[in-house]
């Protein structure tokens, strides 16, 4: 099977035009087929403030009310997504910008109200919900999908969905068609042994070592969902997951000594 | 050759959620293949005002400065486009939202500065610039493109482009692959003999009659670019052009007595 690289970039890159351009230059040169997922970044908050849309927090959780859904649809699917696509086009990468509603790629369900009503937040049932054949059609046509963190409920509403989750669900959905390498880019060079030391990157983590790291309190709260997502993806057939720095994407894809490799 | 319906809807439908939903219900039931182009509507002005982006007019012409480009990217490609897509998905129409940058469908050039600098406005060289094969791939995969009025310059920038122009350039580009029927939906039931009488629809206009209507001052300034676009499209191989009311789209597509048929 052919290798497919699925790469997720976070807010720290999107918030810096220079970092973003540099990353996209590298991304454009990576071998096809490939797929990019982007998160939101601070720009949604900045524009939201101007529009008078205040972050709606309930018990410390961010709620996607109707106004916030409009905001993230404008910023994630419009401003961020289309500018990334236009930039990639200028770098000879034939990108197409997608939300989960486009070509029904990622149907989801509105998160049920339990203790907290998260509002217009989408949960994806699992990889089998993803419309993998149409993504495969795009990839085989030499097109590189660029996915915004939005899904839809099949009843006319878009839904805000965590970009890490979208990355792992797309990776697992494509794993029966490709050897999928899933790469999470974030603001560090990898999972750190010492949170204060940016060079203390752990080269590899398997499930036994992950348990140990959690017991010792080395992996922090923010990393645990990322690593849980990574192991879940591996369990479902993704070949490799790497957590690392967007600035090192070429080395990571080349299999050089960069980032933290997650393996079963 | 198979018939392809290319339908352009204007601001008056987008500004009314009820009208829009009713139109999309009708559109979803139209036979495939089909393609939708939407304009902007007043929502961009409303959101622009909240963001403090004032319409920038020079000598009566609207200028797309950098802030306005961001605004229309958010509103046209994000808010409007993705909500139309999500609604169509709920109506069993497998829509995909696109700008001209996506899959490089409509490359354009920034309008050269002459007397007026229009800013980030894109002119499309002609139908040969359109990436018709990939649109054909979408249509053959049962996907319905929904196009926002934005193109790109191939150098990383999106460009604001008139939706009527996009409709006619797409129609002419697809005319060697399909029998294309191009339908412009606007706020009237068709081209009117008497601007004050909504029921005075002219059933058909050929080029001789068009000259006569212009000489008599019956077609107004706003209609002339639309009709010029229509005749240009017919000259370049589009089979039929109809100008009519979105509420009558089913009748228009069925070839019933609705709207104004433009013919050579």
Contacts between the chains, C-beta under 8 A, distances in Angstrom:
chain1	res1	chain2	res2	distance
A	47	B	51	7.1
A	47	B	74	7.7
A	50	B	50	7.0
A	50	B	51	5.1
A	50	B	52	6.9
A	51	B	47	7.1
A	51	B	50	5.1
A	51	B	51	6.5
A	52	B	50	6.9
A	70	B	79	6.1
A	73	B	78	5.1
A	73	B	79	5.4
A	73	B	82	5.4
A	73	B	83	7.1
A	74	B	47	7.7
A	74	B	74	3.7
A	74	B	75	6.5
A	74	B	78	4.1
A	74	B	79	4.9
A	75	B	74	6.5
A	75	B	78	7.0
A	76	B	78	7.5
A	77	B	77	7.1
A	77	B	78	4.5
A	77	B	81	7.7
A	77	B	82	4.8
A	77	B	97	7.9
A	78	B	73	5.1
A	78	B	74	4.1
A	78	B	75	7.0
A	78	B	76	7.5
A	78	B	77	4.5
A	78	B	78	2.3
A	78	B	79	6.7
A	78	B	81	7.8
A	78	B	82	7.8
A	79	B	70	6.1
A	79	B	73	5.3
A	79	B	74	4.9
A	79	B	78	6.7
A	81	B	77	7.6
A	81	B	78	7.7
A	82	B	73	5.4
A	82	B	77	4.8
A	82	B	78	7.8
A	82	B	99	5.5
A	82	B	101	6.1
A	82	B	102	7.7
A	82	B	150	7.1
A	82	B	158	5.9
A	83	B	73	7.1
A	83	B	158	6.9
A	85	B	99	7.5
A	85	B	101	4.8
A	85	B	102	5.8
A	85	B	152	8.0
A	86	B	101	4.4
A	86	B	152	4.6
A	86	B	156	5.6
A	86	B	157	6.2
A	86	B	158	5.0
A	87	B	156	4.7
A	89	B	101	5.6
A	89	B	104	5.5
A	89	B	152	6.0
A	89	B	154	6.3
A	89	B	156	7.6
A	90	B	154	5.9
A	90	B	155	5.0
A	90	B	156	3.9
A	94	B	103	6.2
A	94	B	104	5.7
A	95	B	101	7.8
A	95	B	102	7.3
A	95	B	103	7.7
A	96	B	98	7.6
A	96	B	102	4.6
A	96	B	103	4.5
A	97	B	77	7.9
A	97	B	99	7.5
A	97	B	101	7.6
A	97	B	102	5.3
A	98	B	96	7.6
A	99	B	82	5.5
A	99	B	85	7.5
A	99	B	97	7.5
A	101	B	82	6.1
A	101	B	85	4.8
A	101	B	86	4.4
A	101	B	89	5.5
A	101	B	95	7.8
A	101	B	97	7.6
A	102	B	82	7.7
A	102	B	85	5.8
A	102	B	95	7.3
A	102	B	96	4.6
A	102	B	97	5.3
A	103	B	94	6.2
A	103	B	95	7.7
A	103	B	96	4.5
A	103	B	143	5.4
A	104	B	89	5.5
A	104	B	94	5.7
A	134	B	141	6.5
A	134	B	143	7.2
A	137	B	137	7.1
A	137	B	141	5.8
A	141	B	134	6.5
A	141	B	137	5.8
A	143	B	103	5.4
A	143	B	134	7.2
A	150	B	82	7.1
A	152	B	85	8.0
A	152	B	86	4.6
A	152	B	89	6.0
A	154	B	89	6.3
A	154	B	90	6.0
A	155	B	90	5.0
A	156	B	86	5.6
A	156	B	87	4.7
A	156	B	89	7.6
A	156	B	90	3.9
A	157	B	86	6.2
A	158	B	82	5.9
A	158	B	83	6.9
A	158	B	86	5.0
